[in-house]
Amino acid sequence: MQRHQRVRLVLTIGFLLAGCRSSSSQERLQQMQPGELYFTVSPSDHQVVEGQSVTLRCEAEPGAPVRYSWKIDGQPLAPSPRRHPKSGNLLISRVNRMLDSGSFVCVATNEKSGDSIESSPAKIDIQWISEASVQLQQPKLAPNIRAGGKVELRCHVDGSGELKYEWFRNTKSVAPNDRVEMKRNLLLIQEASPEDNGVYRCLARNQAGASPLAHSYPLIVPSNETATIKLVPQKAIVRRYEPASFSCVFDNADNVQWFFEDKGPIESDDERSILDNGTLVVLKAEDRHKGYYACHGLRADTVQVYAAELQIAYLYNLTSESFEPPLEDRLAVVGENQELQVSCLAPGGLPTPKLFWREPQGRIVSDTGPVRVQDDTLIVAKARRNADEGNYTCHAENMAGATQATVRIVVSWPAELKSSPKPVSVMEDEPATLTCSFRAMEPPITQVRWLRDGEALLSKDGVRYRIVEEPAGNLSLIFKNVQLIDRGNYVCEIVTKGFSPVRSAPAALSVEEKLKFSPEPVNRKLELNSSPKISCKAQGSTPVTFKWYKNGADSFPKHVRDELNGTLHFNGVLEEDKGNYTCVASNSQGQIKHTIKIDVVISPKFTIKPENVTAIEGSSVLLHCAAEGDPKPAIQWDKDSRMNNLNGDRFEVMANGSLHIKEVYLSDEGKYGCTAGNSAGLKREEGHLSVRAGDGYRSDMELDAAEDGSMMTKTVIITLGAAAAYMVLVVGLMLYCRYRRRRRKQRYIQEQTDGQEKGEATEVQEEQCNLTETTASAKANSSSGKKKENRESHKSDGTDTAHSQNSNHSKKSKSSYDKLAVSRAHLQELKPLGRGEFGEVFSTKYRPHAGTADETTTTVKETVVMVKTLTNTKDENVLQEFKRHLDLLHKLNHEHVARLIGLCRDEEPDYMIIEYTDWGDLKTFLLASKSKEMAASTDGGKPRAPQLTVAQILSLANQAARGLKHISDHRLVHKDVAARNCLISSALHVKISLSCMTKEPHQQEYTKHKNQIIPLRWLPKEAVFEDEYSTKSDVYSYSCLVWEMFHQGELPFKKLNDESVLNQLKSQTLSWSAHKAAPPALQELQTQCWSYDPRERPTFDEIVDKLQEIVVDCSQV
């Protein structure tokens, strides 16, 4: 109860909470000395099945320079092709219970100080199971088995943990009864009789799986009344299309018959033959012949059955994946006088294939000598140049055939540095070159690179520099125009596989800063009588002084003060202050200047405000509004906060700004807003128009309807003789109206079906522009949405420059979250969607009732909503993020942004209710669109996941951009723009949302970084490493969203793990590529959005404008 009250209090006062660490963690960190090593990730215990892979994680801070090594049971870990240390972690590709049982310890060593620390030990619990074989336990010898005696069979199998056993006789499972009992691995048969005869098999299971069968046991209880087996059929493994035979001999048998999988008896035919001695021969064994063959010995009314299995031999090919460790291009490099181990993994085959290695000369490699084979692993001890180099081949063979794969072994020698780079001192923006020379082996054996202050310059074609490697052994770093950030110590590094890197002596690159503005002053519009400041900033290698000039003169009136730091301060702007102002910056390097234009403006001020007016239906009415300002404000009217809905012939805006409604309808009642705007800003006032019904008044629309009804009546009377035909027409029209909406939704599915019949590919179509009729409505929405966006943009700009009435209105509606209260009674059954950091996420139907806080609902209608629960109330960071989601959705009202419906807080857990759509999230839609079958109408005729055309993708991208522009116009940041956080409806209408299901089902799209769960693959560098989220980071993510649309929901960089993405992002080598089906203009726009420099990315205003141009260009093709 106290926790519930606390959560309510936090939500009500705005979640004003600060995250804090535990006191124990703070004390531990405070006790550490600066630079002292400590583990942030320690290896933990694992349970794994033998033969599978496992990773022991280890990470220490400070992160560099740290060297990692591993121990097992206190001894250094011996080299093995199965174990691969990587960035501190230890990857074991194939766990072996004999070699990997022990305590693993990670050792982290500071390379500068030599200090090292050891982690706590970790153990691997290896689950395993051996082959199973059936043994006769009692009596000891088979001849001692007698009818009526006791028989005990033992299932011999070893394994970890608890084993569960099953028994089989021939092909049937053995069930316990009053004579047959199963105790652990024993099968006890009391008073054995010939009815118990047959071939017995056993099966054991544990967490490692089921045991393969090694040996079965034929039980023979002799009797004078039944046939007695003398030669039991044995399991047969044969090559495909070769004969297989099963011998079976009975004594005292009246007849011998064969059955296949309980079907028979088998008669001799073209495929199978039964010889005179009872032997069954399968003439050409194929897959359809595989299975159990049972030999039946008949005598009188008794039958004795013994079964044997026929298997077809096979052998899979050896491939590049058959070698361990993994070898790129099947090339293994070993340093001279060092050891190399390469394991060859046996391919799948029956019988189990045998492996052996051949050296370059073709001889089989023995198990002794400097080059030898142990346990299928090729070992080259103290590798020698030329002598041990060449192609080594692994061979696998069994009765099905043979396969082979070759590995090329190269013995490397250490690189030699001939000359180090020389120090260079240059002026900013000038070219510079650093060069080193060396002698080494050719790539890929040797790789060379440049380091700046210990960090690698991985790109060979950077923005300002390029790396040139010459065949003669020279490596040059060429700067086109040096910047201040390029200053540092540069080292040439030569890395040869098998040896430690060779580094040159550091060479300092010194850059003298040139005199420049940072940034240049810009033109300003100053409000009359305001007191603004205009700043001029510049920097250089020596201190900079500033001086302002107006129209060439350096003297200013008393109310204008030129401060020494480059700031021009106006104490009450006057009309005569407009003009050209020049800032001159100078130091010992020289001087620079820049001129700006200053205008004096007056923000709009209402002289006549709209008033509440009452009108009679059918009459005319005049709504007055006037404003003054400099420049003269323009007047624009809206109804109920919606622009461009007063375009009919009945509405006219007068020259003085008044709105004239020539003929008033009842539907005209509402709030009318008057917006006055000029270059100084926007202001808005509202008035209410009430309309009373007029006695006997009928509008033009009603008169037209009445006349149509009268004419229809006359038509019916005149065409009375054709009444039957008329009724058929009416019924047809009714059916057409009923299904019209459904056909409209399915139109694009039909187009896709037609396209597939013509052989279209399942990928996004290659055409640059392929507009279809299905996008006509989307284009219309784009046009109206564009106008609305422009109005929102002007409204935001006005907020920056003037105190508008709209701001006052927002303050009145801002009180608390209590206004969002919604009762749980309005929600129907919750259907799970996934889980996020807050808790579970559901979908359901919401039905508002009269008098609820949902003020935007005018009719009682069920809507689909998403419900986000708040169950994680102990993490204050989670509470703050929950409040951020609330604030973001609560402050926005846009057709392409999901609407916040309300909050359920009447009981725990709290619910955040957000608008949802019939087709759900865009990610799921895109993944489903990959399948042709999903494009068909399923689920009772409901359209499902059509494959999108380029034109439709452009429409979706345009809608998403307008939604994000609205968010940025309100100076808000989304932080997680991706397909999983967008909604799509059956009308192909997109909305930006905040589902954020980080734990399920989109957990693979998030990663933990610096104790935060982030969408790594969708974020720019500054957001990941500097925690700088802004509109420009949303622009970067938006381009990733467009990439997802064209790639049908594919995970970006799916071939890279999170660590690789993180490293490449940090080194600025992570390279995005737009889809080739995208128009060239869109590809160029995406590349700009992916720029590592946030300043080079476009704004959402620019993106929306550019997308509109692209859509128009496509429509003209």
SULBELNOR-V438536 format. One record per backbone hydrogen bond with DSSP energy under -0.5 kcal/mol. CO is the residue of the C=O (numbers start at 1). NH is the residue of the N-H. Records with the same first field share a line. If there is no record, write none. Layout:
BEGIN
CO=NH  NH
END
This chain:
BEGIN
1=5
2=6
3=7
4=8
5=9
6=10
7=11
8=12
9=13
10=15
11=14
15=17
22=26
23=27
24=28
25=29
26=30
27=31
28=32
33=36
38=61
41=59
46=125
48=127
49=52
52=95
54=92
55=57
56=90
59=40  41
61=38
63=66
65=111
67=109
69=107
70=77
71=105
72=75
75=72
80=83
82=93
84=91
86=89
89=86  91
90=56  92
91=84  93
92=54
95=51
96=100
100=102
102=104  124
103=73
104=122
105=71
106=108  119
107=69
108=117
109=67  111
110=114
115=110
117=108
122=104
123=46  125
124=126
125=48  127
127=50
128=160
132=214  215
133=156
135=137  154
138=152
141=144
142=145
146=149
149=192
151=189
152=137  138
153=187
154=135  156
155=157
156=133
158=130
164=205
166=203
167=174
168=170  201
169=171  172
172=169
179=181  190
180=177
181=188
182=184
183=186
185=155
186=183  188
187=153
188=181  190
189=151
192=148
193=196
194=197
198=200  219
199=170
200=217
201=168
203=166
204=211
205=164
206=209
209=206
212=132
215=134
217=200  219
219=198  221
220=222
223=226
228=251
231=249
236=311
238=313
239=242
242=285
244=282
246=280
249=230  231
251=228
255=298
257=296
258=265  266
259=261  294
260=263
263=260
271=283
272=269
273=275  281
275=278
279=275
280=246
281=273  283
282=244
285=241
286=289
287=290
291=310
292=261
293=308
294=259  296
295=297  306
296=257  298
297=304
298=254  255
299=302
302=299
304=297
306=295
308=293
309=236  311
310=291
311=238  313
314=350
319=322
320=323
322=345
324=343
327=330
328=331
330=332  408
332=410
334=412
335=338
338=383
340=380
342=378
343=324  345
348=316
350=314
354=397
356=395
357=365
358=393
359=362
363=359
366=373
370=372  381
372=379
374=377
376=344  378
377=374  379
378=342
379=372  381
380=340
383=337
384=388
385=387
390=392  409
392=407
393=358
394=405
395=356
396=403
397=354
398=401
401=398
403=396
405=394
407=392  409
408=332
409=390
410=334  412
412=336
416=418  439
419=437
424=510
426=512
427=430
430=482
432=479
434=477
436=475
437=418  419
439=416
442=445  446
445=497
447=495
449=493
450=457
451=453  491
452=455
455=452
456=458
457=450
460=467
464=480  481
465=462
466=468  478
467=469
468=470  476
470=473  474
473=438
474=470
475=436
476=468  478
477=434  479
478=466
479=432
482=429
483=486
484=487
488=490  509
489=453
490=507
491=451  493
492=504
493=449  495
494=496  502
495=447
496=499
501=503
502=494
507=490
508=424  510
509=488
510=426
511=513
512=428
513=541
516=539
519=518  537
524=526  599
526=601
527=530
530=572  573
532=570
533=535
534=568
537=518
539=516
545=586
547=584
549=551  582
550=553
553=550
557=560
559=571
561=563  569
563=566
564=546
566=536
567=563  569
568=534  570
569=561  571
570=572
573=529
574=577
575=578
579=581  598
580=551
581=596
582=549  584
583=585  594
584=547
585=592
586=545
587=590
590=587
592=585
594=583
596=581
597=524
598=579
599=526  601
601=528
602=630
605=628
608=626
613=690
615=692
616=619
619=664
621=661
622=624
623=659
626=607  608
628=605
630=602
634=677
636=675
638=673
639=642
641=643
642=639  645
648=651
650=662
652=654  660
654=657
658=654  660
659=623  661
660=652  662
661=621
664=618
665=668
666=669
670=689
671=640  673
672=687
673=638  675
674=676  685
675=636
676=683
677=634
678=681
681=678
683=676
685=674
687=672
688=613  690
689=670
690=615
692=617
694=697
699=703
700=704
701=705
702=706
703=707
704=708
705=709
706=710
707=711
708=712
709=713
710=714
711=715
712=716
713=717
714=718
715=719
717=720
719=722
720=723
722=726
723=727
724=728
725=729
726=730
727=731
728=732
729=733
730=734
731=735
732=736
733=737
734=738
735=739
736=740
737=741
739=743
740=744
741=745
742=746
743=747
744=747
746=750
747=751
748=752
749=753
750=754
751=755
752=756
753=757
754=758
755=760
756=759
772=775
773=776
775=779
776=780
777=781
778=782
779=783
780=784
781=785
782=786
783=787
784=788
785=789
786=790
787=791
788=792
789=793
790=794
791=795
792=796
793=797
794=798
795=799
796=800
797=800  801
798=802
802=804
804=808
805=809
806=810
807=811
808=812
809=813
811=814
816=819
817=820
818=821
820=903
821=853
823=826
824=827
826=847
830=832
831=843
834=841
835=999  1000
838=871  872
839=836
840=869
841=833  834
842=867
843=831
844=865
845=828
846=848  863
849=852
853=855
854=857
856=858
859=861
861=848
863=846
864=916
865=844
866=868  914
867=842  869
868=912
869=871
870=910
871=873
874=876
875=879
876=880
877=881
878=882
879=883
880=884
881=885
882=886
883=887
884=888
885=889
886=890
887=891
889=892  900
894=897
896=992
899=901  915
902=913
903=822  905
904=911
910=870
911=904  913
912=868  914
913=901  902
914=866
917=920
920=984
921=925
922=926
923=927
924=928
925=929
927=930
928=931
931=935
932=935
933=936
936=938
938=942
939=942
942=938
948=765
949=953
950=954
951=955
952=956
953=957
954=958
955=959
956=960
957=961
958=962
959=963
960=964
961=965
962=966
963=967
964=968
965=969
966=970
967=970  972
968=971
976=978
978=981
979=922  923  982
981=993
982=922
983=991
984=919
985=988
988=990
989=985
991=983
992=898
996=837  998
997=1002
1000=835
1002=1005
1003=1006
1007=1009  1014
1009=1012
1012=1009  1014
1014=1007  1016
1015=1018
1016=1019
1020=1024
1021=1025  1026
1022=1026  1028
1023=1027
1027=1029
1030=1034
1031=1035
1032=1036
1033=1037
1034=1038
1035=1039
1036=1040
1037=1041
1038=1042
1039=1043
1040=1044
1041=1045
1042=1046
1043=1047
1044=1049
1045=1048
1047=1050
1051=1054
1053=1056
1057=1061
1058=1062
1059=1063
1060=1064
1061=1065
1062=1066
1063=1067
1064=1069  1070
1065=1068
1069=1071
1070=1072
1075=1078
1079=1082  1083
1080=1084
1081=1085
1082=1086
1083=1087
1084=1088
1085=1089
1086=1090
1088=1091
1092=1094
1093=1096
1094=1097
1099=1103
1100=1104
1101=1105
1102=1106
1103=1107
1104=1108
1105=1109
1106=1110
1107=1111
1108=1112
1109=1113
1110=1114
1111=1115
1112=1116
1113=1116
1114=1117
END
